[in-house]
Amino acid sequence: MSQQRRGFRLRTKIFLFSSVLLGIILSSNLYAIVSLYALHKILLEIKNQSVSGLLLISQIKNRVGVILAEDKRYIFFAPLPPNAPSPVEAELPLLLAQLKTLPQPDIATTNLVRGTQAAEFGLLNAIRSETDALEHGNRTLAIAVSRGSTAPLLIYMARLLRELEESYQHALERKIAETTAREEQMTTVSIEMTAVGSLLVLLLLVSFSRMVLVPINALIAGTKRISQGAFHNPVTIGNTDEMGDLAKALNEMALRLGELSRKKSEFVTVASHELRTPLTSIRGFIAMLKRQALGPLNDEQQKSLTVVGEEIDHLVDLVNQLLDLGRIEAGQMRLDIHPLELLTFLDRIIKRYRLSAESSGKRFIAKIDHELPHTIHTDANKLAQVLDNLLGNAFKFTQEGEEIRLSITRELTALRFEIADTGIGIPPENHPFLFDKFYQVAPFDIRTKEGLGLGLAVTRGIVITMGGTIEIAQNTPKGTVFIISLPLHLEEESSE
């Protein structure tokens, strides 16, 4: 089968999930880096153009004001002819150099800078004309040139510088507004990306959890079904990845376990049938010997036959339990439903176990609800077998002087049987396994009581076949309680 038809393997799904998760994280970080770089560029433009231009303009404006004062002082107070050129002539080239260093972010700023440079050239020519007039001894002409050319040019330069300063101020405001807008956009997009990314990550996590947990839960449920005896395809998942391979392996294992269980049940059933015939014959011959039908026996022989008879009865009981268990597992347990006088039936059982309690030094207490019906429809033999199994266990594991209690009450449409003892008790951790066949609390090599661990398994099977339930609990202060609930309308249920 090709990889395409098999579908994505689990390792491929994990890789795709990790790639998508990494892509979400990287895209968010990449956007943050790009946005921070854009903000960095805007801040550099503010620093290198607007702020730098404003500082230079401020210096140039201050110097222009000083030039006007120095020019006036030179014209009015310089000797005739002057013994030195105007100090403004050395100052103006420095101003021109500063103007050339002004940043020019747009055409309007460039035009203003060029206009200021042209005004400065005109101012330099006017000051030179003033100097020439003074050198020729004509202070009046120098003053006229100052008033007619130098002063207007200085005023014009101041106006251009003011406009240039306003241009840099507006550029600074635009950059600040752009920075603010960029920050707001970055914040909005970051919040949106964070929300969308978080939602996608949550969806991916939920999807991945379902992708992993759903088949795992199905595997767990299937394993529990196997432990409960369901061996036909206990795990049903549609995955074609490693989980699907594991489910397929579990189903194959369950199929083989079911086949082994079936063969074991068949073997037990066949062996039980084969054992039952010779045991019945042996029991018959022992009965004949005990009646001395085949000749007289002495006392020792009679005692030996009694022991052998008891052992044969024990073997017959074990064989009958194996046969009952085989029928229950095969679904072939049949109920023989007939009317039963309940009080008479219970009275016979109570009398029998009272005699057993008197002979063994134990206390047996029976409590019967006065609202019990006189007649019920049930299988009397199966009900007696259930009560005998539970009461027999209670007597077996209860010491001399301790108590066994039988309580029968009516609950609406059900009969409730409680068999409680104050014996050695059963640890709670063993309760889930008590009704498994061949299970016994104590290991085989240290058991003190006889049995194969079939009684409770058969009892549970009979109770379920009769439509009832059986539970186990700890008694107070010690011991064990078995609780059985059986329906009262078995006649209608059996007819269905």
GITA-V403820 format. One record per residue. N is the residue number from 0. RES is the residue in one letter. D_FIRST is the distance of its C-alpha to the first C-alpha in Angstrom with 2 decimals. Layout:
# GITA-V403820
n=<N;N>
res=<RES;RES>
d_first=<D_FIRST;D_FIRST>
This chain:
# GITA-V403820
n=<0;1;2;3;4;5;6;7;8;9;10;11;12;13;14;15;16;17;18;19;20;21;22;23;24;25;26;27;28;29;30;31;32;33;34;35;36;37;38;39;40;41;42;43;44;45;46;47;48;49;50;51;52;53;54;55;56;57;58;59;60;61;62;63;64;65;66;67;68;69;70;71;72;73;74;75;76;77;78;79;80;81;82;83;84;85;86;87;88;89;90;91;92;93;94;95;96;97;98;99;100;101;102;103;104;105;106;107;108;109;110;111;112;113;114;115;116;117;118;119;120;121;122;123;124;125;126;127;128;129;130;131;132;133;134;135;136;137;138;139;140;141;142;143;144;145;146;147;148;149;150;151;152;153;154;155;156;157;158;159;160;161;162;163;164;165;166;167;168;169;170;171;172;173;174;175;176;177;178;179;180;181;182;183;184;185;186;187;188;189;190;191;192;193;194;195;196;197;198;199;200;201;202;203;204;205;206;207;208;209;210;211;212;213;214;215;216;217;218;219;220;221;222;223;224;225;226;227;228;229;230;231;232;233;234;235;236;237;238;239;240;241;242;243;244;245;246;247;248;249;250;251;252;253;254;255;256;257;258;259;260;261;262;263;264;265;266;267;268;269;270;271;272;273;274;275;276;277;278;279;280;281;282;283;284;285;286;287;288;289;290;291;292;293;294;295;296;297;298;299;300;301;302;303;304;305;306;307;308;309;310;311;312;313;314;315;316;317;318;319;320;321;322;323;324;325;326;327;328;329;330;331;332;333;334;335;336;337;338;339;340;341;342;343;344;345;346;347;348;349;350;351;352;353;354;355;356;357;358;359;360;361;362;363;364;365;366;367;368;369;370;371;372;373;374;375;376;377;378;379;380;381;382;383;384;385;386;387;388;389;390;391;392;393;394;395;396;397;398;399;400;401;402;403;404;405;406;407;408;409;410;411;412;413;414;415;416;417;418;419;420;421;422;423;424;425;426;427;428;429;430;431;432;433;434;435;436;437;438;439;440;441;442;443;444;445;446;447;448;449;450;451;452;453;454;455;456;457;458;459;460;461;462;463;464;465;466;467;468;469;470;471;472;473;474;475;476;477;478;479;480;481;482;483;484;485;486;487;488;489;490;491;492;493;494;495>
res=<M;S;Q;Q;R;R;G;F;R;L;R;T;K;I;F;L;F;S;S;V;L;L;G;I;I;L;S;S;N;L;Y;A;I;V;S;L;Y;A;L;H;K;I;L;L;E;I;K;N;Q;S;V;S;G;L;L;L;I;S;Q;I;K;N;R;V;G;V;I;L;A;E;D;K;R;Y;I;F;F;A;P;L;P;P;N;A;P;S;P;V;E;A;E;L;P;L;L;L;A;Q;L;K;T;L;P;Q;P;D;I;A;T;T;N;L;V;R;G;T;Q;A;A;E;F;G;L;L;N;A;I;R;S;E;T;D;A;L;E;H;G;N;R;T;L;A;I;A;V;S;R;G;S;T;A;P;L;L;I;Y;M;A;R;L;L;R;E;L;E;E;S;Y;Q;H;A;L;E;R;K;I;A;E;T;T;A;R;E;E;Q;M;T;T;V;S;I;E;M;T;A;V;G;S;L;L;V;L;L;L;L;V;S;F;S;R;M;V;L;V;P;I;N;A;L;I;A;G;T;K;R;I;S;Q;G;A;F;H;N;P;V;T;I;G;N;T;D;E;M;G;D;L;A;K;A;L;N;E;M;A;L;R;L;G;E;L;S;R;K;K;S;E;F;V;T;V;A;S;H;E;L;R;T;P;L;T;S;I;R;G;F;I;A;M;L;K;R;Q;A;L;G;P;L;N;D;E;Q;Q;K;S;L;T;V;V;G;E;E;I;D;H;L;V;D;L;V;N;Q;L;L;D;L;G;R;I;E;A;G;Q;M;R;L;D;I;H;P;L;E;L;L;T;F;L;D;R;I;I;K;R;Y;R;L;S;A;E;S;S;G;K;R;F;I;A;K;I;D;H;E;L;P;H;T;I;H;T;D;A;N;K;L;A;Q;V;L;D;N;L;L;G;N;A;F;K;F;T;Q;E;G;E;E;I;R;L;S;I;T;R;E;L;T;A;L;R;F;E;I;A;D;T;G;I;G;I;P;P;E;N;H;P;F;L;F;D;K;F;Y;Q;V;A;P;F;D;I;R;T;K;E;G;L;G;L;G;L;A;V;T;R;G;I;V;I;T;M;G;G;T;I;E;I;A;Q;N;T;P;K;G;T;V;F;I;I;S;L;P;L;H;L;E;E;E;S;S;E>
d_first=<0.00;3.81;6.70;8.35;6.59;6.62;10.19;12.75;13.08;16.60;17.92;17.03;18.82;21.72;21.98;22.11;24.61;26.70;26.70;27.94;30.48;31.68;31.97;34.18;36.37;36.69;37.54;40.25;41.68;41.58;43.53;46.04;46.56;47.06;49.48;51.42;51.73;53.09;55.59;56.55;57.33;59.47;61.38;62.02;63.39;65.66;66.87;67.40;68.79;70.23;71.51;72.65;74.36;76.14;77.49;78.80;80.37;82.13;83.56;84.65;86.32;88.25;89.36;90.50;92.76;94.27;94.83;96.92;99.15;99.56;100.41;103.14;104.58;104.70;106.44;109.07;109.84;109.16;112.44;113.72;112.58;109.51;109.14;105.30;102.61;101.00;98.34;96.14;95.70;93.83;91.85;90.52;88.35;86.60;85.90;84.59;82.23;80.95;80.42;78.30;75.99;75.39;71.71;71.33;68.19;69.16;71.67;74.21;74.44;74.79;77.65;79.40;79.15;80.56;83.36;84.25;84.33;86.60;88.88;89.08;90.15;92.84;93.92;94.28;96.49;98.60;99.20;100.23;102.71;104.10;104.52;106.34;108.71;109.53;110.13;112.69;114.31;113.28;111.78;112.25;109.97;107.36;107.53;107.23;104.16;102.63;103.28;102.32;99.26;98.13;98.07;96.27;93.68;93.13;92.81;90.39;88.33;88.27;87.04;84.27;83.29;83.25;81.00;78.79;78.61;77.67;74.95;73.45;73.85;71.99;69.23;68.99;68.76;66.02;63.99;64.50;63.43;60.36;59.54;60.00;57.81;55.13;55.29;55.07;52.11;50.40;51.14;49.90;46.68;46.11;46.60;44.28;41.58;42.07;41.83;38.76;37.15;38.04;36.64;33.36;33.21;34.04;31.37;28.80;30.04;29.98;26.47;25.30;27.31;25.80;22.27;23.16;25.97;24.64;21.73;24.18;26.79;24.44;23.66;27.42;28.27;25.81;27.34;30.75;29.85;28.81;32.17;33.88;32.46;29.64;26.91;24.86;21.96;24.31;21.82;20.47;18.64;16.04;14.69;11.05;12.56;14.50;16.76;14.19;13.28;17.09;17.69;15.39;17.28;20.53;19.96;19.29;22.38;24.35;23.55;24.91;27.81;28.61;28.66;30.93;33.10;33.41;34.42;36.82;38.36;38.75;40.37;42.69;43.65;44.35;46.19;48.21;49.21;50.19;52.21;53.93;55.88;57.54;58.22;59.96;62.00;62.91;63.94;66.14;67.84;68.50;70.11;72.27;73.29;74.20;76.37;77.92;77.25;76.64;79.61;81.22;79.42;80.98;80.11;77.71;75.78;75.69;74.30;71.63;70.60;70.37;67.97;65.90;65.87;64.62;61.80;60.89;60.92;58.58;56.17;56.39;55.57;52.47;51.36;51.99;49.94;47.02;47.33;47.54;44.47;42.53;43.66;42.77;39.21;38.77;40.30;43.22;46.00;48.64;51.61;55.08;56.48;60.27;62.99;63.98;67.19;65.61;68.77;69.89;66.45;66.40;70.00;69.21;66.36;68.50;71.45;69.34;67.90;71.30;72.67;69.80;70.49;74.23;73.68;71.25;73.17;70.56;71.00;69.25;69.58;68.45;68.47;68.05;67.86;70.79;68.57;66.42;66.42;68.48;65.92;62.12;59.53;57.31;56.52;59.47;58.12;54.81;56.69;59.11;56.26;54.75;58.14;59.04;55.81;56.35;60.12;59.82;57.51;59.93;62.87;60.98;60.16;63.45;66.38;69.98;71.76;68.61;67.60;65.16;65.10;63.87;63.80;63.02;63.07;62.13;59.79;59.87;57.77;56.75;58.45;57.97;58.58;59.00;59.51;60.57;61.89;63.33;61.80;59.66;56.93;53.16;51.55;49.51;46.40;46.42;46.73;43.00;42.64;45.93;44.58;41.80;42.69;44.26;44.58;47.94;49.17;50.91;49.16;49.92;52.27;54.52;54.61;58.15;57.40;56.11;53.03;49.31;48.22;47.64;50.46;48.92;45.52;47.41;49.65;46.80;45.15;48.48;49.14;45.76;46.31;49.72;48.13;49.43;48.39;49.37;49.62;51.04;53.16;55.61;59.24;62.07;63.49;61.40;59.57;56.88;56.72;54.55;54.45;53.59;53.54;53.75;54.17;57.50;56.27;54.38;56.12;54.48;51.07;51.29;52.35;49.29>
